[in-house]
Amino acid sequence: MSCFLNLAECMQQNMSVKKIKTNIRNMIIEIQNIYRQRLNNLSWMSAETKAAALNKLDKMKVIVGYDETGVWPQDLYEFYYTPKNEGGIFINNILSAKKANTDYSFKSKNEPVRNDILVEGPQTVNAFYSPTNNSIMILAGILQSPIYSIDASPEENAGGIGTIIAHEITHAFDNNGAKFDADGNFANWWQESDFQKFNELTEKVINYYNTYEIKGYHINGTLTLSENIADLGAVSCITEYALNKEYDLSKVYTAYGKIWATKKTDASEISAILNDTHSPAKIRVNAVLSAMDKFYEVFDIQPGNGMYKAPEERPSIW
């Protein structure tokens, strides 16, 4: 806390931080409860696989802001850098850090795997799911407008941080997360027939995204599969979340669109299409909303409209 803040300002900031963390944790619990219901109601999954999936959801570790129990890599191995005033240059310090990390990896290769290593600073604007830890992390840096604001409407926060939270939870059950169990082990927890059905559903997602293009380049549905599954599952979940709370869905969907407002050069956009596991921002909005049945109802989308997709074309897994 800055020493330039007076006591009242410090207390106010601490109260705001606690309120934000409480708000986010409560939202996570509610979203997890929706996933619990959705898993139970799946018609294509057997009772045995459902039980394993629910166990994974129940065991999921949740971190908001930063992990107070985590360990920074630099606490585990020595790293020395040369300051600029002593003749140091940036690239040499970067190479030194990478060498120290590699040295530690080899030194610790026979030690038990650690699940408490921090990989991102709290100021990073990001959220992620770790399949080997079965954990979601909502970093402090992402908890700002337009994704989240303590002063925003419930619809705005649902369409913003709500979809981010649901996205990360869905990663536990995407084509990659599906290969790890509740304890983060690379293990099969599926009944064979269920996994076959899951793969059939993922093929529909692949084919759906393959039809989209940006600047003359088709989206690679296979490359972007895991993120597309997470996007689709997230907005489907938040749609139910919003309906349960009687939110204005038009505002929720609009807020979702706003968080992906992006400006890129053509070269950067094309490079991302060819290499990024995430679909371009425009596709993350249009393709996802076009797969939601409620979207058609809310905005009166009809055949012939630009975002119309026939019901049988709309993919859904979770």
C-alpha positions as CSV (number, residue, x, y, z in Angstrom):
1,M,0.0,0.0,0.0
2,S,1.4,3.4,-0.9
3,C,2.9,5.4,1.9
4,F,1.3,8.5,0.4
5,L,-2.2,7.4,1.1
6,N,-3.7,8.5,4.4
7,L,-5.3,6.0,6.8
8,A,-8.8,6.5,5.6
9,E,-7.8,6.0,2.0
10,C,-5.9,2.8,2.9
11,M,-8.9,1.4,4.8
12,Q,-11.2,2.3,1.9
13,Q,-9.0,0.5,-0.6
14,N,-8.7,-2.6,1.6
15,M,-12.5,-2.7,1.9
16,S,-12.9,-2.4,-1.8
17,V,-10.4,-5.2,-2.5
18,K,-12.2,-7.5,0.0
19,K,-15.6,-6.6,-1.6
20,I,-14.3,-7.3,-5.1
21,K,-12.8,-10.7,-4.0
22,T,-16.0,-11.6,-2.2
23,N,-18.1,-10.6,-5.3
24,I,-15.9,-12.7,-7.6
25,R,-15.8,-15.7,-5.4
26,N,-19.6,-15.6,-5.0
27,M,-20.0,-15.4,-8.7
28,I,-17.7,-18.4,-9.2
29,I,-19.7,-20.5,-6.7
30,E,-23.0,-19.6,-8.5
31,I,-21.5,-20.5,-11.9
32,Q,-20.1,-23.7,-10.6
33,N,-23.5,-24.6,-9.3
34,I,-25.0,-24.0,-12.8
35,Y,-22.3,-26.3,-14.3
36,R,-23.2,-28.9,-11.6
37,Q,-26.8,-28.8,-12.7
38,R,-25.9,-28.9,-16.4
39,L,-23.6,-31.9,-16.0
40,N,-26.3,-33.7,-14.1
41,N,-28.8,-33.0,-16.9
42,L,-26.6,-34.1,-19.8
43,S,-28.5,-36.7,-21.8
44,W,-25.5,-38.1,-23.6
45,M,-23.3,-38.8,-20.6
46,S,-23.5,-41.9,-18.4
47,A,-23.9,-41.8,-14.6
48,E,-20.3,-43.1,-14.2
49,T,-18.7,-40.4,-16.3
50,K,-21.0,-37.7,-14.7
51,A,-19.8,-38.7,-11.3
52,A,-16.1,-38.3,-12.3
53,A,-16.9,-34.9,-14.0
54,L,-18.7,-33.7,-10.9
55,N,-15.8,-34.8,-8.7
56,K,-13.5,-32.8,-10.9
57,L,-15.8,-29.7,-10.6
58,D,-16.0,-30.1,-6.8
59,K,-12.2,-30.5,-6.4
60,M,-11.4,-27.5,-8.6
61,K,-9.1,-25.0,-6.9
62,V,-10.1,-21.4,-7.2
63,I,-7.7,-18.5,-6.9
64,V,-8.9,-14.8,-7.1
65,G,-6.4,-11.9,-7.3
66,Y,-3.3,-13.9,-6.6
67,D,-2.3,-17.1,-5.0
68,E,-1.2,-16.4,-1.4
69,T,0.1,-19.9,-1.0
70,G,2.1,-20.0,-4.2
71,V,5.9,-19.8,-4.6
72,W,7.7,-17.6,-7.1
73,P,10.3,-19.4,-9.4
74,Q,13.0,-16.9,-8.3
75,D,12.5,-18.2,-4.7
76,L,13.6,-21.7,-5.8
77,Y,16.8,-20.9,-7.8
78,E,19.4,-18.1,-7.8
79,F,19.2,-15.6,-10.6
80,Y,21.7,-12.7,-11.0
81,Y,21.3,-9.9,-13.5
82,T,23.6,-7.1,-14.4
83,P,22.1,-3.6,-14.0
84,K,22.4,-1.1,-16.9
85,N,24.7,1.1,-14.9
86,E,27.1,-1.8,-14.6
87,G,27.1,-2.5,-18.3
88,G,24.2,-5.0,-18.4
89,I,21.9,-5.3,-21.4
90,F,18.3,-6.5,-21.6
91,I,18.9,-9.6,-23.8
92,N,21.7,-10.9,-21.7
93,N,19.6,-10.7,-18.6
94,I,16.7,-12.4,-20.3
95,L,19.1,-15.2,-21.4
96,S,20.5,-15.5,-17.9
97,A,17.0,-15.8,-16.5
98,K,16.1,-18.5,-19.0
99,K,19.3,-20.4,-18.2
100,A,18.6,-20.2,-14.5
101,N,15.1,-21.6,-15.1
102,T,16.5,-24.5,-17.2
103,D,19.2,-25.2,-14.7
104,Y,16.5,-25.5,-12.0
105,S,14.4,-27.8,-14.1
106,F,17.2,-30.2,-14.6
107,K,18.3,-30.0,-10.9
108,S,14.7,-30.7,-9.7
109,K,13.8,-33.4,-12.4
110,N,13.8,-36.2,-9.8
111,E,11.9,-34.3,-7.2
112,P,8.1,-34.6,-6.7
113,V,6.0,-32.3,-9.0
114,R,5.1,-29.0,-7.4
115,N,1.7,-27.5,-7.9
116,D,2.4,-24.3,-6.1
117,I,4.7,-22.6,-8.6
118,L,3.3,-19.2,-9.7
119,V,3.4,-18.6,-13.4
120,E,1.8,-15.1,-13.7
121,G,2.1,-12.0,-11.6
122,P,-1.2,-10.6,-10.1
123,Q,-0.9,-7.5,-12.2
124,T,-1.2,-9.5,-15.5
125,V,-4.5,-9.0,-17.4
126,N,-5.3,-12.7,-17.7
127,A,-7.3,-15.6,-16.3
128,F,-6.5,-19.2,-16.9
129,Y,-7.2,-22.9,-16.1
130,S,-4.4,-25.3,-15.2
131,P,-5.3,-28.9,-16.1
132,T,-2.3,-30.3,-14.0
133,N,-3.6,-28.4,-10.9
134,N,-7.3,-28.5,-11.8
135,S,-7.4,-24.9,-10.8
136,I,-8.8,-21.6,-12.2
137,M,-7.0,-18.3,-11.6
138,I,-8.7,-15.0,-12.0
139,L,-5.8,-12.5,-11.7
140,A,-6.2,-9.1,-10.1
141,G,-5.1,-7.4,-13.4
142,I,-8.2,-8.6,-15.3
143,L,-10.6,-7.3,-12.6
144,Q,-11.1,-3.9,-14.3
145,S,-13.5,-2.2,-16.7
146,P,-14.9,-3.3,-19.1
147,I,-14.4,-6.8,-17.9
148,Y,-15.4,-6.1,-14.3
149,S,-16.2,-3.0,-12.2
150,I,-17.7,-2.8,-8.8
151,D,-19.8,0.1,-10.2
152,A,-21.0,-1.7,-13.3
153,S,-24.5,-3.2,-13.7
154,P,-25.0,-6.9,-13.0
155,E,-25.6,-7.5,-16.7
156,E,-22.3,-5.9,-17.6
157,N,-20.4,-7.9,-15.1
158,A,-22.2,-11.1,-16.1
159,G,-21.3,-10.5,-19.8
160,G,-17.7,-9.6,-18.8
161,I,-16.1,-11.4,-15.9
162,G,-18.9,-13.9,-15.7
163,T,-18.1,-15.2,-19.1
164,I,-14.4,-15.2,-18.3
165,I,-15.0,-17.3,-15.2
166,A,-17.3,-19.7,-17.1
167,H,-14.7,-19.9,-19.9
168,E,-12.0,-21.0,-17.5
169,I,-14.2,-23.6,-15.8
170,T,-15.2,-25.0,-19.2
171,H,-11.5,-25.6,-20.0
172,A,-11.6,-28.4,-17.4
173,F,-13.9,-30.2,-19.9
174,D,-12.5,-29.1,-23.3
175,N,-10.6,-31.5,-25.6
176,N,-7.4,-31.0,-23.5
177,G,-8.9,-30.7,-20.0
178,A,-10.9,-33.9,-20.7
179,K,-7.6,-35.8,-20.5
180,F,-6.9,-34.8,-16.9
181,D,-8.7,-36.1,-13.8
182,A,-9.8,-34.2,-10.7
183,D,-6.3,-34.4,-9.1
184,G,-4.6,-33.0,-12.2
185,N,-3.3,-36.4,-13.4
186,F,-3.1,-37.3,-17.0
187,A,-5.7,-40.1,-16.7
188,N,-8.9,-41.4,-18.4
189,W,-12.0,-40.8,-16.4
190,W,-14.5,-41.4,-19.2
191,Q,-16.6,-44.3,-20.1
192,E,-15.6,-45.3,-23.7
193,S,-19.0,-44.6,-25.2
194,D,-19.2,-41.2,-23.5
195,F,-15.8,-40.1,-24.8
196,Q,-16.8,-41.2,-28.3
197,K,-19.9,-39.1,-28.1
198,F,-17.8,-36.2,-26.8
199,N,-15.5,-36.5,-29.8
200,E,-18.5,-36.4,-32.1
201,L,-19.7,-33.2,-30.5
202,T,-16.2,-31.6,-30.8
203,E,-16.2,-32.5,-34.5
204,K,-19.4,-30.4,-34.9
205,V,-17.6,-27.5,-33.2
206,I,-14.7,-27.9,-35.6
207,N,-16.9,-28.0,-38.6
208,Y,-18.9,-25.0,-37.4
209,Y,-15.8,-22.8,-36.9
210,N,-14.3,-23.9,-40.2
211,T,-17.1,-22.0,-42.0
212,Y,-15.9,-18.7,-40.6
213,E,-13.3,-16.5,-42.2
214,I,-11.5,-13.3,-41.7
215,K,-9.7,-11.3,-44.4
216,G,-10.0,-14.3,-46.8
217,Y,-8.5,-16.8,-44.3
218,H,-10.7,-19.6,-42.9
219,I,-10.6,-20.2,-39.1
220,N,-8.9,-23.5,-38.3
221,G,-11.5,-25.2,-36.2
222,T,-9.0,-27.9,-35.1
223,L,-6.3,-25.4,-34.0
224,T,-8.8,-23.3,-32.0
225,L,-11.0,-26.2,-30.7
226,S,-10.2,-25.9,-27.0
227,E,-10.8,-22.2,-26.8
228,N,-13.9,-22.5,-28.9
229,I,-15.4,-25.1,-26.6
230,A,-14.6,-22.9,-23.7
231,D,-16.2,-19.8,-25.3
232,L,-19.4,-21.7,-26.3
233,G,-19.7,-23.3,-22.8
234,A,-19.1,-20.0,-21.1
235,V,-21.8,-18.0,-22.9
236,S,-24.3,-20.9,-22.7
237,C,-23.7,-21.1,-18.9
238,I,-23.9,-17.3,-18.5
239,T,-27.1,-17.3,-20.5
240,E,-28.6,-19.6,-17.9
241,Y,-27.1,-17.6,-15.0
242,A,-28.6,-14.4,-16.4
243,L,-32.0,-16.0,-16.9
244,N,-32.0,-17.3,-13.3
245,K,-31.4,-13.8,-12.1
246,E,-33.9,-12.3,-14.5
247,Y,-31.2,-10.1,-16.1
248,D,-31.7,-8.3,-19.4
249,L,-30.0,-10.7,-21.8
250,S,-29.6,-8.1,-24.5
251,K,-27.3,-6.2,-22.1
252,V,-25.4,-9.3,-21.1
253,Y,-24.7,-10.2,-24.7
254,T,-23.8,-6.6,-25.5
255,A,-21.3,-6.6,-22.6
256,Y,-19.8,-9.8,-23.9
257,G,-19.3,-8.2,-27.3
258,K,-17.6,-5.2,-25.8
259,I,-14.9,-7.1,-23.9
260,W,-13.6,-8.4,-27.2
261,A,-13.5,-5.0,-28.9
262,T,-10.1,-5.2,-30.6
263,K,-8.0,-3.3,-33.2
264,K,-5.3,-5.1,-35.1
265,T,-3.3,-4.6,-38.3
266,D,-4.1,-7.0,-41.1
267,A,-0.7,-8.7,-40.7
268,S,-1.2,-9.3,-37.0
269,E,-4.8,-10.6,-37.6
270,I,-3.6,-13.0,-40.3
271,S,-0.7,-14.2,-38.2
272,A,-3.1,-14.9,-35.3
273,I,-5.5,-16.9,-37.6
274,L,-2.6,-19.1,-38.7
275,N,-1.0,-19.6,-35.3
276,D,-3.2,-18.6,-32.3
277,T,-5.3,-21.3,-30.5
278,H,-7.9,-18.5,-29.9
279,S,-10.3,-17.5,-32.7
280,P,-10.1,-13.8,-33.7
281,A,-12.1,-11.5,-31.4
282,K,-14.8,-10.9,-34.0
283,I,-15.4,-14.7,-34.3
284,R,-15.3,-15.1,-30.5
285,V,-18.3,-12.8,-30.5
286,N,-20.3,-13.6,-33.7
287,A,-19.8,-17.4,-33.8
288,V,-20.5,-17.8,-30.1
289,L,-23.7,-15.7,-30.0
290,S,-24.9,-17.3,-33.3
291,A,-24.8,-20.6,-31.5
292,M,-27.0,-19.5,-28.7
293,D,-30.8,-20.1,-29.2
294,K,-31.6,-17.2,-26.8
295,F,-29.7,-14.8,-29.0
296,Y,-32.2,-15.2,-31.8
297,E,-35.1,-14.6,-29.4
298,V,-33.5,-11.5,-27.7
299,F,-32.5,-9.7,-30.9
300,D,-35.2,-11.2,-33.2
301,I,-32.6,-12.8,-35.6
302,Q,-34.3,-14.2,-38.7
303,P,-33.2,-16.4,-41.6
304,G,-31.3,-14.1,-44.0
305,N,-29.8,-12.0,-41.2
306,G,-26.0,-12.0,-41.2
307,M,-25.6,-13.8,-37.9
308,Y,-28.3,-16.4,-38.6
309,K,-27.4,-20.1,-38.3
310,A,-30.0,-22.8,-38.6
311,P,-30.7,-24.7,-35.3
312,E,-29.1,-27.9,-36.5
313,E,-25.9,-26.0,-37.3
314,R,-25.5,-24.6,-33.8
315,P,-22.9,-26.6,-31.8
316,S,-23.3,-27.3,-28.1
317,I,-21.4,-29.5,-25.7
318,W,-21.7,-28.1,-22.2
